[in-house]
Amino acid sequence: MKNLITTFTFLLFAMVGSSQTTAIEKTPEDLNQYLGTYESVVLPMEFIISMGKDVLMFSTKDQLPDSLKAEGKHEFSIEKHGVIVLFEPDNKKMIFKQRGMTFEFKKKE
């Protein structure tokens, strides 16, 4: 388990801290449902989803935000890192996928 957390943390730090400039083709009102902090029961990590200038931003507590590109109704990506982020707003969940790994995060109240 420790190796999994170390690998995931390494991949995450390689992923965040850079900026993707592709604009999201959704209104800020559409994106508000995703805003918040998401935590995992498996990993000691939180993701913060915030708004940039008309774009959804993805970050961790200690890293610079990166913009998310809309791919579908509740699906976003950070293409250069092979990251897919799926939201389940009704269930207050976020699914994070990268390099064959999938992790579920719950939105903090």
N, C-alpha and C positions, 0 to 999 in steps of 0.2 A: 504494500500500500504506500509506503514511504517513497519508493521508486516512482510510482504512478504520480504522486503529488509533485515530486521533484521534476519529472518530465513535463507534466502539465504546466507547472510554474515557468519552466524554461520556455515552452512554446508560447505561453501567454506573454512573457516579457519580450519575446521576439516579435510578437504580434502588435502590441500596443506601443504608443509613443510616436507613431508616424501618422500622417494625415492623408486621407483619401478625399478627393475633391468632387466626386460624382454627386450631383444633387439628387435628392429623393423626390420622386414625383408624387408626393402626398402632401396634403395641407398640414400645417402645424396642429390643427384641430384633430386630424386623423392620428397624428403621432402621440398626442398627449396620453393616450391610454397605455402606452408602453413605458412612460417615464417612471423612474424610481430606482431603488436598490434591490438587487436580486442576490440571494444567498443560497449556497449549496449545503445539503446535509452531509455530503460525502467529502467535499473539499473545503479546506479552511480559507475560502475566498469569496469575495463579493464583487459583483459587476454593477456599475452605475450607468444607467441609461438617462441621458439628459438631452436637452435641445441646444443645438448650435443655431446658426443663422439659417433657419428653414431646413435643417438636417438633423437627423437623429444621431446622437453621439454615444459612443461605447467606451468605457474606461474602467480601470480599477482604482482603488483608493490612492495608490502611489504612482500611477502612470498618467501620462497625457491622454486625452480623449482622441478617438479615431472615429471618423464618420462611417455610418452604415449606408449601404446602397439598397434601396427597395428592390426586391426580387419577386414579390407576390403579396397577397393580402396581408399576411402576418410574417412574411419571410424577408430577411435582410442578409447582407453578406459584406465581408471585407475580402474582396477577391484576391488581392495580392498575398493574403495569408491563408487562403483556403478555408475561411471561416464562414459558417452558416449560423444565423441566429433566428430561431423560430419562436414567436410569441404565442401564448395561449391566454389572451386577456381575461376571458371568462373564468379561467382556473388560476389566474395570477401566477403563471409559469413562464419561464424562458428556457428553451432548449439550445444549448451551445454545442456545435459540432465542428470538429477540426481533425483532419488526418485520421479518420476512422474512429475517433473517440466521440462519445456523446455524453453530455452531462446535463442534468436537470437542475434548474435553479428556481426557487420560490421568491415571489415579490414580498419584501418586508412591508409590514403595515406601518 
